[in-house]
Amino acid sequence: VWTEVGPMLEARSYHAAAMLQSGDAWIVGGTRDGSSPKAAMAGAMRATERFDVGTDTFVAGPDLSFPRFAPTATTLSSGRVLVAGGDILGTADLCDPWLEHRLTSKALKLGQGMRVNHTATLLPDGRVLLAGGSAVKLLPKPSARRLATTDIFDPKTRTFAAGPRLRHVRSGHAAALLHDGRVLLIGGVGRADCEVVDLRDIQPKVTTGPALPQALDDLTATTLADGRVLVLGGQVEGGRSVDRALLYTPGGAFVTLTARMARPRSDHQAVLLADRGVLVLGGEADPGDGRKDRVLDAVERFDPKTKRFTSWPSLPTPADDHRAVRLLDGRILVTGGAGGSDIALDHAFVLHAR
C-alpha cells in the first residue's frame, strides 16, 4: 500500500524532482497555481526541499536564484544537480549536495534564453541537452511561443552553449536517450513527428525520426533495458487523452500495442522499475469535448515481456502535474501535483515496488 510521508514543506505542482547519490530526493521549484500561464508564473517558487530517506521527512533546501515554473532537474555524474529554465530570465542553478546542498553556481545563463516545459537529457559524456519548450510572455497579455532551440550544458566549464536547431518547434513533448547516445524527441503540441539529436561527433546532427500515429503531447517516453522506447498516453489535438501504448525499436517504427492502459491519461508520470517494468501513475483523463477533465488516482504497471498492463494500488489522492521518482531503496516517491482545482498539493507518498 501507499504510505503517506508528507506533507511537504510547500504545496507545489509543475516542479522537478531529482535523485541524489545519497539516496535522497531533491524537490525544486514549481508553482502554487497552475490554472493559467499567468497564474503559474506569478505563483512560481524559489523554495526547494529534500526528502530524507533515513527519516522519511522533508528538510528545507537552499532557495533557487529565481522562481522557477516547470524547470528540469538533472543529476550529473559528479553528483551535482543542474536545475535549468522555468524562470523569466533564462538561467540555471547548480547545487552540490556534498556541500550542505548549497548552490555552487547561481543564475548561469542559458545559451538561447528563457524556456519552460522543455526536456533535459543527460548524455553519456556527462553533458546535458535542453530541447524545445516555450518562452512565456506576460505583457501586454499572457502568451507562449513554442521553441525549436536547444542548449548544451558542459559540466567541465559550467557553461551553456547553443545547440543545433530542431526541425520543428516542440513543447509538451517527451525525450528518450537511446542506447547509442542519441536523443529521440517525441511529439509535442500539434506534432505527430519525431526527430533525433546526435551530439556524438564534433558536428551535431538533427535528423527526422519515426512518425507517431497522430499528434501527441503531454505524453511519457521511457527507455527500456533492452533499448526499446515505451510511449504512453498523452493527448491528441483537441485535448482528448488517450489510453494508447506505443513501442519503438531503434531503426524501426512505432508499433501500437494491442494492450491499452486501463485509463486514458495525460500529464501522468512513468517510472522504470528495478524489475524492468514501467509504473504509470496518475495524470488526467480529458474527454476533449469541453467537459471538465478527471484527475486520476489510478496506477498500473506495464510488463515489457508480456506487453500487458496490470493494476497496482491507487494513489491516496488523485494528482496530475505531480512528480514520481524511484528511490535507491526501491520505493516510489510521489510528490505534489494538482487536484481538480489546479491548486497545488503538498501531499507526498511512497510505495514499495518489488
VOPAGU-2260 file (C-alpha; in pm, 1 decimal, decimal comma):
REM VOPAGU-2260
SITE   aa  ch    i         X         Y         Z
SITE  VAL   A    0       0,0       0,0       0,0
SITE  TRP   A    1      95,2     362,8     -27,3
SITE  THR   A    2     234,5     526,7     285,8
SITE  GLU   A    3     192,2     899,2     345,0
SITE  VAL   A    4     524,3    1073,3     415,9
SITE  GLY   A    5     405,2    1430,7     373,0
SITE  PRO   A    6     306,7    1694,3     394,5
SITE  MET   A    7     587,9    1858,7     206,8
SITE  LEU   A    8     710,5    2192,9     331,7
SITE  GLU   A    9     544,1    2358,1      29,4
SITE  ALA   A   10     247,8    2274,2    -189,2
SITE  ARG   A   11     372,0    2258,1    -548,4
SITE  SER   A   12     292,8    2134,8    -898,6
SITE  TYR   A   13     492,0    2159,4   -1222,9
SITE  HIS   A   14     802,6    2116,2   -1008,3
SITE  ALA   A   15    1108,0    1898,6   -1071,1
SITE  ALA   A   16    1246,9    1607,4    -870,2
SITE  ALA   A   17    1595,9    1458,4    -887,8
SITE  MET   A   18    1755,5    1157,9    -724,6
SITE  LEU   A   19    2067,8    1232,7    -522,7
SITE  GLN   A   20    2358,1     989,9    -498,9
SITE  SER   A   21    2294,9     973,8    -123,0
SITE  GLY   A   22    1958,6     809,2    -195,1
SITE  ASP   A   23    1756,9    1117,5    -100,3
SITE  ALA   A   24    1535,7    1307,7    -345,8
SITE  TRP   A   25    1553,0    1682,1    -411,3
SITE  ILE   A   26    1230,1    1867,4    -491,7
SITE  VAL   A   27    1269,7    2205,4    -661,2
SITE  GLY   A   28    1060,1    2495,7    -786,2
SITE  GLY   A   29     713,7    2458,4    -931,1
SITE  THR   A   30     406,3    2671,3    -880,1
SITE  ARG   A   31     124,2    2706,7    -630,8
SITE  ASP   A   32    -139,0    2767,9    -900,5
SITE  GLY   A   33    -137,0    2600,2   -1240,8
SITE  SER   A   34    -472,9    2728,7   -1360,6
SITE  SER   A   35    -322,7    2956,4   -1629,4
SITE  PRO   A   36      21,3    3061,4   -1757,3
SITE  LYS   A   37     -13,5    3396,5   -1582,7
SITE  ALA   A   38    -112,7    3237,6   -1251,0
SITE  ALA   A   39     160,5    2973,9   -1285,0
SITE  MET   A   40     436,7    3228,6   -1339,1
SITE  ALA   A   41     300,2    3451,9   -1063,0
SITE  GLY   A   42     296,9    3154,8    -825,1
SITE  ALA   A   43     637,1    3020,4    -928,9
SITE  MET   A   44     863,5    2918,5    -641,1
SITE  ARG   A   45    1228,9    2951,6    -539,1
SITE  ALA   A   46    1193,1    2709,2    -249,4
SITE  THR   A   47    1348,1    2361,4    -254,9
SITE  GLU   A   48    1326,3    2069,6     -15,2
SITE  ARG   A   49    1493,9    1733,4      29,2
SITE  PHE   A   50    1324,0    1404,1     107,3
SITE  ASP   A   51    1542,9    1229,8     366,0
SITE  VAL   A   52    1514,8     854,0     315,3
SITE  GLY   A   53    1656,5     789,8     661,5
SITE  THR   A   54    1370,9     966,1     839,2
SITE  ASP   A   55    1103,2     980,4     564,4
SITE  THR   A   56    1068,7    1353,9     623,1
SITE  PHE   A   57    1120,5    1668,2     418,7
SITE  VAL   A   58    1400,8    1909,8     502,7
SITE  ALA   A   59    1432,3    2265,6     369,9
SITE  GLY   A   60    1691,3    2315,1      97,4
SITE  PRO   A   61    1854,5    2624,6     -50,0
SITE  ASP   A   62    1641,1    2876,9    -237,8
SITE  LEU   A   63    1693,4    2889,1    -613,2
SITE  SER   A   64    1831,3    3206,3    -767,2
SITE  PHE   A   65    1490,4    3281,7    -924,2
SITE  PRO   A   66    1136,4    3142,1    -901,0
SITE  ARG   A   67    1108,9    2851,4   -1146,8
SITE  PHE   A   68     789,2    2711,7   -1303,9
SITE  ALA   A   69     825,8    2378,5   -1490,4
SITE  PRO   A   70    1206,3    2362,9   -1467,8
SITE  THR   A   71    1413,2    2047,7   -1514,1
SITE  ALA   A   72    1644,2    1891,5   -1254,6
SITE  THR   A   73    1922,2    1660,9   -1376,6
SITE  THR   A   74    2164,6    1469,9   -1155,6
SITE  LEU   A   75    2509,6    1485,7   -1314,5
SITE  SER   A   76    2771,4    1212,5   -1297,2
SITE  SER   A   77    2954,1    1423,0   -1035,0
SITE  GLY   A   78    2650,7    1408,9    -806,6
SITE  ARG   A   79    2570,1    1776,7    -856,3
SITE  VAL   A   80    2219,9    1868,4    -972,0
SITE  LEU   A   81    2150,8    2105,4   -1260,2
SITE  VAL   A   82    1821,5    2296,5   -1227,5
SITE  ALA   A   83    1751,6    2463,2   -1560,1
SITE  GLY   A   84    1491,8    2701,1   -1700,9
SITE  GLY   A   85    1147,3    2785,1   -1574,6
SITE  ASP   A   86    1239,7    3148,3   -1497,2
SITE  ILE   A   87    1178,2    3463,4   -1699,0
SITE  LEU   A   88    1548,7    3538,0   -1746,5
SITE  GLY   A   89    1661,0    3202,1   -1887,8
SITE  THR   A   90    1904,2    3079,6   -1623,7
SITE  ALA   A   91    2010,6    2766,6   -1437,3
SITE  ASP   A   92    2144,1    2679,4   -1090,2
SITE  LEU   A   93    2393,9    2412,9    -991,4
SITE  CYS   A   94    2358,0    2250,8    -649,0
SITE  ASP   A   95    2626,5    2049,2    -471,4
SITE  PRO   A   96    2467,3    1800,5    -225,8
SITE  TRP   A   97    2808,1    1724,9     -76,7
SITE  LEU   A   98    2847,2    2087,2      37,6
SITE  GLU   A   99    2539,9    2106,2     259,2
SITE  HIS   A  100    2321,8    2125,6     -53,4
SITE  ARG   A  101    2449,7    2473,0    -136,2
SITE  LEU   A  102    2410,9    2634,5    -476,5
SITE  THR   A  103    2768,6    2641,2    -601,0
SITE  SER   A  104    2681,1    2820,5    -927,1
SITE  LYS   A  105    2383,4    3056,5    -947,7
SITE  ALA   A  106    2194,4    3208,7   -1238,7
SITE  LEU   A  107    2403,6    3050,9   -1513,3
SITE  LYS   A  108    2284,4    3196,7   -1843,7
SITE  LEU   A  109    2121,2    2956,4   -2088,0
SITE  GLY   A  110    2254,2    2984,9   -2440,4
SITE  GLN   A  111    1914,5    3050,2   -2602,9
SITE  GLY   A  112    1719,1    3242,7   -2339,7
SITE  MET   A  113    1403,9    3157,8   -2149,5
SITE  ARG   A  114    1242,1    2814,9   -2171,8
SITE  VAL   A  115     975,7    2629,5   -1970,2
SITE  ASN   A  116     821,1    2285,7   -2023,9
SITE  HIS   A  117    1135,6    2173,6   -2205,6
SITE  THR   A  118    1314,9    1840,0   -2174,8
SITE  ALA   A  119    1658,5    1777,3   -2023,6
SITE  THR   A  120    1859,4    1466,4   -2113,4
SITE  LEU   A  121    2185,7    1356,7   -1950,2
SITE  LEU   A  122    2421,9    1239,7   -2224,3
SITE  PRO   A  123    2674,5     955,6   -2184,5
SITE  ASP   A  124    2964,6    1206,2   -2193,3
SITE  GLY   A  125    2820,9    1400,0   -1896,6
SITE  ARG   A  126    2673,7    1692,7   -2087,5
SITE  VAL   A  127    2303,7    1785,0   -2067,1
SITE  LEU   A  128    2080,4    1858,6   -2366,7
SITE  LEU   A  129    1790,1    2100,7   -2314,0
SITE  ALA   A  130    1540,6    2085,5   -2600,7
SITE  GLY   A  131    1231,4    2277,9   -2703,3
SITE  GLY   A  132     974,3    2409,5   -2458,5
SITE  SER   A  133     813,2    2752,3   -2459,4
SITE  ALA   A  134     907,5    3113,7   -2398,0
SITE  VAL   A  135     634,0    3279,6   -2192,5
SITE  LYS   A  136     539,0    3649,0   -2207,0
SITE  LEU   A  137     305,6    3804,4   -1950,7
SITE  LEU   A  138     272,5    4154,6   -2100,2
SITE  PRO   A  139      85,9    4307,9   -2269,0
SITE  LYS   A  140    -109,9    3985,1   -2239,2
SITE  PRO   A  141      -2,0    3629,6   -2148,3
SITE  SER   A  142     130,1    3426,6   -2441,0
SITE  ALA   A  143     362,3    3130,7   -2500,4
SITE  ARG   A  144     587,8    3085,4   -2803,5
SITE  ARG   A  145     699,0    2728,4   -2873,8
SITE  LEU   A  146    1069,9    2679,0   -2935,2
SITE  ALA   A  147    1290,0    2488,7   -3180,7
SITE  THR   A  148    1611,8    2576,1   -2999,2
SITE  THR   A  149    1843,4    2359,1   -2789,7
SITE  ASP   A  150    2104,8    2430,4   -2522,1
SITE  ILE   A  151    2400,1    2213,6   -2422,4
SITE  PHE   A  152    2543,0    2230,9   -2069,6
SITE  ASP   A  153    2909,6    2139,9   -2023,5
SITE  PRO   A  154    2979,8    2036,4   -1660,5
SITE  LYS   A  155    3354,8    2093,3   -1707,5
SITE  THR   A  156    3316,5    2462,9   -1783,3
SITE  ARG   A  157    2977,8    2507,2   -1612,1
SITE  THR   A  158    2851,6    2697,3   -1915,6
SITE  PHE   A  159    2573,2    2663,1   -2171,6
SITE  ALA   A  160    2621,4    2682,3   -2545,9
SITE  ALA   A  161    2360,0    2699,0   -2818,7
SITE  GLY   A  162    2292,4    2353,7   -2958,2
SITE  PRO   A  163    2161,1    2255,1   -3302,1
SITE  ARG   A  164    1826,5    2393,6   -3407,4
SITE  LEU   A  165    1540,9    2144,9   -3424,4
SITE  ARG   A  166    1349,3    2094,0   -3745,3
SITE  HIS   A  167    1022,1    2186,3   -3572,2
SITE  VAL   A  168     908,5    2375,3   -3263,6
SITE  ARG   A  169     827,4    2140,8   -2975,2
SITE  SER   A  170     656,2    2187,9   -2640,3
SITE  GLY   A  171     480,6    1926,1   -2431,8
SITE  HIS   A  172     699,8    1663,1   -2599,7
SITE  ALA   A  173     898,2    1377,4   -2447,5
SITE  ALA   A  174    1266,6    1285,4   -2477,4
SITE  ALA   A  175    1434,4     943,9   -2458,4
SITE  LEU   A  176    1805,4     864,6   -2451,7
SITE  LEU   A  177    1877,8     583,5   -2695,3
SITE  HIS   A  178    2141,4     325,0   -2609,4
SITE  ASP   A  179    2375,1     456,7   -2878,3
SITE  GLY   A  180    2384,1     801,9   -2713,9
SITE  ARG   A  181    2141,8     983,0   -2944,0
SITE  VAL   A  182    1831,3    1160,7   -2811,0
SITE  LEU   A  183    1485,9    1091,1   -2952,9
SITE  LEU   A  184    1241,2    1384,0   -2922,3
SITE  ILE   A  185     883,0    1262,1   -2948,6
SITE  GLY   A  186     569,3    1454,0   -3042,6
SITE  GLY   A  187     462,7    1776,7   -2874,9
SITE  VAL   A  188     172,7    2014,0   -2923,8
SITE  GLY   A  189      41,4    1959,5   -3276,2
SITE  ARG   A  190     327,9    1726,9   -3370,8
SITE  ALA   A  191     294,9    1369,9   -3498,6
SITE  ASP   A  192     662,9    1351,7   -3590,7
SITE  CYS   A  193     985,3    1284,4   -3403,1
SITE  GLU   A  194    1344,2    1386,1   -3451,6
SITE  VAL   A  195    1679,9    1252,4   -3340,5
SITE  VAL   A  196    1953,9    1475,7   -3197,1
SITE  ASP   A  197    2304,5    1333,6   -3238,2
SITE  LEU   A  198    2578,8    1512,4   -3042,9
SITE  ARG   A  199    2835,5    1232,5   -3056,8
SITE  ASP   A  200    3051,7    1399,1   -3322,7
SITE  ILE   A  201    3204,2    1745,2   -3338,8
SITE  GLN   A  202    2936,2    1843,2   -3589,4
SITE  PRO   A  203    2594,1    1783,8   -3427,6
SITE  LYS   A  204    2310,9    1649,0   -3641,0
SITE  VAL   A  205    1931,7    1662,8   -3620,9
SITE  THR   A  206    1750,8    1408,7   -3836,3
SITE  THR   A  207    1389,2    1308,7   -3888,9
SITE  GLY   A  208    1276,9    1022,3   -3667,7
SITE  PRO   A  209     984,7     778,9   -3679,0
SITE  ALA   A  210     629,4     909,0   -3709,8
SITE  LEU   A  211     359,5     876,5   -3444,8
SITE  PRO   A  212      11,1     752,7   -3541,6
SITE  GLN   A  213    -116,4    1105,3   -3464,9
SITE  ALA   A  214      -8,2    1423,7   -3291,2
SITE  LEU   A  215      51,5    1371,8   -2916,8
SITE  ASP   A  216     158,6    1597,0   -2631,8
SITE  ASP   A  217     182,9    1560,0   -2252,3
SITE  LEU   A  218     294,8    1200,6   -2306,4
SITE  THR   A  219     575,7     999,5   -2143,3
SITE  ALA   A  220     867,6     813,4   -2301,4
SITE  THR   A  221    1069,1     550,3   -2114,9
SITE  THR   A  222    1381,2     377,8   -2247,7
SITE  LEU   A  223    1357,7      12,0   -2152,1
SITE  ALA   A  224    1650,8    -206,7   -2051,3
SITE  ASP   A  225    1666,4    -365,6   -2398,0
SITE  GLY   A  226    1687,4     -27,2   -2575,9
SITE  ARG   A  227    1327,5      -2,0   -2691,3
SITE  VAL   A  228    1127,6     310,4   -2607,1
SITE  LEU   A  229     781,5     287,1   -2449,2
SITE  VAL   A  230     547,9     581,8   -2515,4
SITE  LEU   A  231     235,8     603,9   -2301,5
SITE  GLY   A  232     -77,5     815,9   -2316,1
SITE  GLY   A  233     -79,2    1185,5   -2394,4
SITE  GLN   A  234    -344,0    1394,5   -2559,6
SITE  VAL   A  235    -436,6    1438,6   -2924,6
SITE  GLU   A  236    -529,3    1763,9   -3095,8
SITE  GLY   A  237    -848,1    1885,4   -2932,1
SITE  GLY   A  238    -720,4    1785,7   -2589,0
SITE  ARG   A  239    -858,5    1431,3   -2562,7
SITE  SER   A  240    -644,6    1199,1   -2350,1
SITE  VAL   A  241    -564,8     855,1   -2492,7
SITE  ASP   A  242    -504,8     511,3   -2342,4
SITE  ARG   A  243    -263,8     403,1   -2616,6
SITE  ALA   A  244      77,7     243,0   -2567,2
SITE  LEU   A  245     342,6     261,7   -2840,8
SITE  LEU   A  246     670,5      72,7   -2863,4
SITE  TYR   A  247     966,4     190,7   -3069,3
SITE  THR   A  248    1262,5     -26,3   -3165,3
SITE  PRO   A  249    1560,4     186,4   -3279,4
SITE  GLY   A  250    1589,9     167,6   -3655,3
SITE  GLY   A  251    1224,6      75,1   -3691,1
SITE  ALA   A  252     885,2     238,0   -3646,3
SITE  PHE   A  253     640,2     293,1   -3362,2
SITE  VAL   A  254     411,9      -6,0   -3310,4
SITE  THR   A  255      75,2      42,0   -3141,8
SITE  LEU   A  256      32,8    -231,1   -2882,4
SITE  THR   A  257    -286,5    -431,1   -2855,7
SITE  ALA   A  258    -292,7    -385,3   -2479,9
SITE  ARG   A  259    -415,4     -47,2   -2361,7
SITE  MET   A  260    -398,4     128,7   -2029,7
SITE  ALA   A  261    -698,5      98,8   -1802,9
SITE  ARG   A  262    -747,6     477,4   -1818,8
SITE  PRO   A  263    -685,4     737,9   -2087,5
SITE  ARG   A  264    -429,1     972,4   -1935,1
SITE  SER   A  265    -201,5    1269,2   -1997,4
SITE  ASP   A  266      18,6    1475,7   -1764,7
SITE  HIS   A  267      96,9    1146,8   -1589,0
SITE  GLN   A  268     427,6    1004,0   -1464,7
SITE  ALA   A  269     609,1     687,7   -1577,4
SITE  VAL   A  270     886,2     526,8   -1370,7
SITE  LEU   A  271    1118,1     244,2   -1475,6
SITE  LEU   A  272    1120,7     -19,8   -1201,9
SITE  ALA   A  273    1408,5    -236,7   -1085,7
SITE  ASP   A  274    1234,9    -542,4   -1236,4
SITE  ARG   A  275    1235,3    -362,6   -1576,1
SITE  GLY   A  276     862,3    -295,3   -1569,3
SITE  VAL   A  277     720,1      57,2   -1602,9
SITE  LEU   A  278     486,8     207,6   -1343,9
SITE  VAL   A  279     231,7     463,6   -1471,0
SITE  LEU   A  280      89,8     699,9   -1210,5
SITE  GLY   A  281    -197,1     948,8   -1202,6
SITE  GLY   A  282    -249,4    1219,9   -1460,5
SITE  GLU   A  283    -570,7    1347,8   -1608,2
SITE  ALA   A  284    -836,4    1198,7   -1835,4
SITE  ASP   A  285    -960,7    1479,4   -2059,8
SITE  PRO   A  286   -1263,5    1395,5   -2277,7
SITE  GLY   A  287   -1164,2    1671,1   -2521,3
SITE  ASP   A  288   -1523,0    1786,7   -2572,4
SITE  GLY   A  289   -1528,6    2083,9   -2338,8
SITE  ARG   A  290   -1628,3    1887,2   -2031,6
SITE  LYS   A  291   -1400,5    1910,5   -1731,4
SITE  ASP   A  292   -1117,0    1659,3   -1720,2
SITE  ARG   A  293   -1094,0    1398,4   -1446,9
SITE  VAL   A  294    -782,1    1388,7   -1230,2
SITE  LEU   A  295    -670,1    1028,9   -1178,6
SITE  ASP   A  296    -550,1     821,2    -885,9
SITE  ALA   A  297    -509,4     506,9   -1099,9
SITE  VAL   A  298    -171,6     329,7   -1105,9
SITE  GLU   A  299     -77,2      44,5   -1338,5
SITE  ARG   A  300     233,7    -148,7   -1438,2
SITE  PHE   A  301     348,8    -234,5   -1789,0
SITE  ASP   A  302     534,4    -563,6   -1835,7
SITE  PRO   A  303     776,4    -544,9   -2133,1
SITE  LYS   A  304     780,0    -925,0   -2164,7
SITE  THR   A  305     405,6    -981,2   -2190,6
SITE  LYS   A  306     327,2    -629,7   -2320,4
SITE  ARG   A  307      34,5    -613,0   -2081,3
SITE  PHE   A  308     -84,3    -376,4   -1808,3
SITE  THR   A  309    -186,2    -477,9   -1456,4
SITE  SER   A  310    -347,8    -259,9   -1189,8
SITE  TRP   A  311    -147,9    -151,7    -885,2
SITE  PRO   A  312    -263,0      20,6    -565,1
SITE  SER   A  313    -418,4     358,4    -642,8
SITE  LEU   A  314    -268,7     685,3    -523,1
SITE  PRO   A  315    -432,2     802,3    -199,4
SITE  THR   A  316    -503,2    1137,6    -367,9
SITE  PRO   A  317    -568,3    1196,4    -739,8
SITE  ALA   A  318    -298,4    1415,3    -894,4
SITE  ASP   A  319    -166,1    1541,3   -1223,3
SITE  ASP   A  320     141,2    1755,9   -1294,4
SITE  HIS   A  321     295,9    1571,7    -999,7
SITE  ARG   A  322     639,8    1407,9    -993,5
SITE  ALA   A  323     744,5    1047,0    -927,6
SITE  VAL   A  324    1093,5     902,5    -878,2
SITE  ARG   A  325    1228,6     560,8    -787,3
SITE  LEU   A  326    1444,7     583,1    -476,5
SITE  LEU   A  327    1762,7     381,2    -437,9
SITE  ASP   A  328    1591,3     162,3    -177,3
SITE  GLY   A  329    1335,6      56,8    -439,5
SITE  ARG   A  330    1044,3     266,9    -320,1
SITE  ILE   A  331     849,7     503,9    -544,3
SITE  LEU   A  332     815,8     860,9    -416,6
SITE  VAL   A  333     527,4    1074,8    -547,0
SITE  THR   A  334     520,9    1444,9    -463,8
SITE  GLY   A  335     275,6    1729,9    -511,7
SITE  GLY   A  336      76,1    1789,3    -825,2
SITE  ALA   A  337    -266,5    1943,7    -863,5
SITE  GLY   A  338    -617,2    1824,0    -798,2
SITE  GLY   A  339    -928,8    1918,3    -988,5
SITE  SER   A  340    -898,5    2285,1    -891,1
SITE  ASP   A  341    -544,7    2327,6   -1036,4
SITE  ILE   A  342    -427,3    2441,4    -693,2
SITE  ALA   A  343    -104,3    2271,3    -588,4
SITE  LEU   A  344     -96,2    1988,4    -331,8
SITE  ASP   A  345     154,1    1930,5     -52,6
SITE  HIS   A  346      90,4    1555,4     -44,7
SITE  ALA   A  347     372,5    1301,0     -64,7
SITE  PHE   A  348     350,7     921,9     -65,7
SITE  VAL   A  349     582,6     623,7    -102,9
SITE  LEU   A  350     513,4     276,2    -233,4
SITE  HIS   A  351     733,3     -32,6    -200,9
SITE  ALA   A  352     784,7    -166,7    -554,2
SITE  ARG   A  353     946,4    -507,6    -598,6
